């Protein structure tokens, strides 16, 4: 099976700058970490399994879990209006649909992408801002102010699901305001250090740890190196760098309840709503079914992914290291190798 998986990632790397994949499936006695393609296309360096990569929006899972921990400690409530916990200068900028009030935007709506905001990070206007000075460090408050001042509302609070980095940047500021601790330190103290995730860090806010592989912008097959963009630009919505080993630790620990105290906290963390057909979104983590397997996790803009399948105790993570990645197709092909007898779920103790 290892040989088949290596063949898959090698074939996939022919269509992408590089592929990293880690998969841990104990019932199949499968423990694989592999790489194919390039660490950096410009100098032709080879990608290796221990190279780090930008996880992008997978940071939202860390942010959601930090919120779940504060819920458990009764420091916040999902029904609290976000503006009550945000810095005053940020709260004053929060837009809202006509006929509604800012106080209607609760923490739960931010976490579930139902606050009514567009996704500033994928807007053409934000792309132009980044392109004007790609190497510039951008402070969280600067990002939030720009996102709110340039917000294009897509609905009233609670009306629709619309994926938005705006809400998760606000959640990062809210976490700092409530705890008096920086977002970077909250992640390190509450998640990374307890799990020994020593290669994971918040880009632009912490020193680099290990070799960061290059990710790319796919412009009709012409790959532009995205590492020229300062990694601070998405912060609590998508600013972390990690590795296959660290993400495997995170996934397995989270679903084993090692990052929360009460079992019901994990239930709340995973309790979401239908976002779109076949996909539920909870507190920075989504649920979908591929090849008959229920996968909990998240994707990232630069081709990254991490998922856990409770029924199989299976964890997988990796990256295709470009923004045009076909995640679901890759995952379908991978699971077909691991479970060749068809998509019917296995029965496990």
Residue pairs with C-beta under 8 A, 6 or more apart in sequence:
1 28
1 30
1 32
1 337
1 338
2 30
2 32
2 34
4 337
5 21
5 23
5 32
5 34
5 334
5 337
5 338
6 34
6 36
8 330
8 333
8 334
8 337
9 19
9 21
9 34
9 35
9 36
10 19
10 36
12 19
12 36
12 320
12 330
13 19
13 36
13 37
13 38
13 47
14 37
16 37
16 303
16 320
16 321
16 322
16 325
17 37
17 38
17 41
17 214
17 215
17 216
17 223
17 320
17 321
17 322
18 35
18 36
18 37
18 38
18 39
18 47
18 213
18 319
18 320
18 321
19 35
19 36
19 37
19 47
19 318
19 319
19 320
19 321
20 34
20 35
20 47
20 49
20 51
20 53
20 213
20 244
20 318
20 319
20 321
21 32
21 33
21 34
21 35
21 244
21 316
21 317
21 318
21 334
22 32
22 33
22 34
22 49
22 244
22 245
22 247
22 248
22 315
22 316
22 317
22 318
23 30
23 31
23 32
23 314
23 315
23 316
23 334
23 338
24 30
24 31
24 32
24 248
24 252
24 314
24 315
24 316
25 31
25 312
25 313
25 314
25 338
26 313
26 314
27 312
27 313
27 314
27 346
27 348
28 312
28 338
30 338
33 49
33 244
33 245
34 49
35 46
35 47
35 48
35 49
35 51
36 47
37 46
37 47
37 321
38 44
38 45
38 46
38 47
38 214
39 45
39 46
39 47
39 48
39 51
39 211
39 213
39 214
40 213
40 214
40 225
41 214
41 216
41 223
41 225
42 214
42 225
47 213
47 321
49 244
50 210
50 243
50 244
50 245
51 210
51 211
51 212
51 213
51 243
52 199
52 209
52 210
52 211
52 212
52 213
52 241
52 242
52 243
53 212
53 213
53 215
53 241
53 242
53 243
53 302
53 304
53 319
53 321
54 203
54 212
54 215
54 226
54 231
54 240
54 241
54 300
54 302
54 304
54 319
55 238
55 240
55 241
55 242
55 247
55 300
55 304
55 306
55 319
56 234
56 238
56 300
56 301
56 302
56 304
57 165
57 234
57 237
57 238
57 298
57 299
57 300
57 301
58 238
58 240
58 242
58 247
58 297
58 298
58 299
58 300
58 304
58 305
58 306
59 168
59 202
59 234
59 235
59 236
59 237
59 238
59 239
59 240
60 168
60 236
60 237
60 238
60 284
60 285
60 298
61 284
61 285
61 297
61 298
61 306
62 187
62 191
62 240
62 284
63 168
63 171
63 172
63 175
63 183
63 236
63 237
63 284
64 111
64 171
64 269
64 282
64 283
64 284
64 285
65 191
65 254
65 259
65 260
65 269
65 283
65 284
66 175
66 186
66 187
66 190
66 191
67 76
67 107
67 111
67 171
67 175
67 283
67 284
68 260
68 265
68 266
68 268
68 269
68 283
69 190
69 259
69 260
69 265
70 76
70 175
70 178
70 179
71 77
71 78
71 265
71 268
72 260
72 261
72 262
72 265
75 178
75 179
76 85
76 107
76 174
76 178
77 107
78 106
78 107
78 108
78 111
78 268
79 106
79 107
79 108
80 106
80 107
81 102
81 103
81 104
81 105
81 106
82 91
82 94
82 105
82 106
82 107
82 109
82 110
82 115
82 170
82 174
83 91
83 94
83 102
83 103
83 105
84 91
84 103
85 107
85 174
85 177
85 178
86 94
86 170
86 173
86 174
86 177
87 141
87 173
87 177
89 141
89 145
90 141
90 144
90 145
90 148
90 170
90 173
91 102
93 144
93 145
93 148
93 149
94 102
94 105
94 148
94 170
95 117
95 148
95 151
95 153
96 102
96 104
96 105
96 116
96 153
96 156
96 157
97 116
97 153
97 155
97 156
97 157
97 159
99 156
100 156
100 157
104 156
104 157
104 158
105 115
105 116
105 157
106 157
107 171
107 174
108 114
109 115
109 157
109 158
109 167
110 167
110 168
110 170
110 171
111 167
111 171
111 282
111 283
111 284
112 161
112 272
112 273
112 281
112 282
112 283
113 161
113 162
113 163
113 164
113 167
113 275
113 281
114 157
114 158
114 159
114 160
114 161
114 162
114 273
115 157
115 164
115 166
115 167
116 153
116 154
116 155
116 156
116 157
116 158
116 159
116 160
116 162
117 147
117 151
117 153
117 154
117 162
117 164
117 166
117 167
118 151
118 152
118 153
118 154
118 162
118 164
118 166
119 162
119 163
119 164
119 165
119 166
120 126
120 146
120 147
120 150
120 151
120 164
120 165
120 166
121 165
121 166
121 233
121 234
121 237
121 238
121 301
122 165
123 150
123 152
125 150
126 146
126 147
126 150
129 146
130 229
130 233
134 228
134 229
134 230
135 228
135 229
135 230
136 230
137 204
137 230
137 232
138 204
138 230
138 232
138 233
139 232
140 169
140 172
140 173
140 176
140 183
140 235
140 236
141 173
143 169
143 233
143 234
143 235
144 166
144 169
144 170
144 173
147 165
147 166
147 169
148 166
151 166
154 160
154 162
155 162
161 273
161 274
161 275
161 276
161 281
163 275
163 281
165 234
165 237
165 238
166 237
167 237
168 236
168 237
168 238
168 284
169 234
169 235
169 236
169 237
171 236
172 183
172 235
172 236
172 237
173 236
175 183
175 186
175 236
176 182
176 183
176 186
179 186
181 189
182 205
183 202
183 205
183 235
183 236
184 201
184 202
184 205
184 206
187 202
187 240
188 206
190 259
191 197
191 250
191 259
192 198
192 200
192 246
194 258
194 259
195 246
195 249
195 250
195 253
195 258
195 259
196 249
197 242
197 246
197 249
197 250
198 209
198 246
199 209
199 210
199 242
199 243
199 245
199 246
200 209
200 240
200 241
200 242
200 243
200 246
201 207
201 208
201 209
201 240
201 241
202 235
202 239
202 240
203 230
203 231
203 232
203 239
203 240
203 241
204 230
204 231
204 232
204 235
204 239
205 232
205 235
205 239
208 241
209 241
210 243
212 227
212 241
213 319
213 321
214 225
214 226
214 227
214 321
215 226
215 227
215 302
215 303
215 319
215 321
215 322
215 323
216 223
216 224
216 225
216 226
216 302
216 321
216 322
216 323
217 223
217 224
217 226
217 322
217 323
218 322
218 323
218 324
223 322
226 302
226 323
231 239
231 241
232 239
233 239
238 300
238 301
242 250
244 317
244 318
247 306
247 315
247 317
248 315
248 317
250 306
251 297
251 306
251 307
251 308
251 315
251 317
252 308
252 315
253 259
254 266
254 308
255 266
255 296
255 308
255 310
257 263
257 266
260 266
260 269
268 283
269 282
269 283
269 285
270 282
270 283
270 285
270 287
270 296
271 282
271 283
272 280
272 281
272 282
272 283
272 285
272 286
272 287
273 280
273 281
274 280
275 281
275 286
278 288
278 289
279 286
279 287
279 288
280 286
280 287
280 288
281 287
284 298
285 296
285 297
285 298
286 296
286 297
286 298
287 294
287 295
287 296
288 294
288 295
289 295
290 328
290 331
290 332
290 335
291 331
291 332
291 335
291 336
291 339
291 343
292 339
292 342
292 343
292 344
292 345
293 309
293 311
293 312
293 314
293 335
293 339
293 343
293 345
294 309
294 310
294 311
294 345
295 307
295 308
295 309
295 331
296 307
296 308
296 309
296 310
297 305
297 306
297 307
297 308
298 305
298 306
299 305
299 327
300 319
301 323
302 319
302 321
302 322
302 323
302 325
303 319
303 320
303 321
303 322
303 323
303 324
303 325
303 327
304 317
304 318
304 319
304 320
305 316
305 317
305 318
305 319
305 327
305 331
306 315
306 316
306 317
306 318
307 315
307 316
307 317
307 331
308 314
308 315
308 316
309 315
311 345
311 346
311 348
312 346
312 348
313 348
314 338
316 331
316 334
319 325
320 326
320 327
320 330
339 346
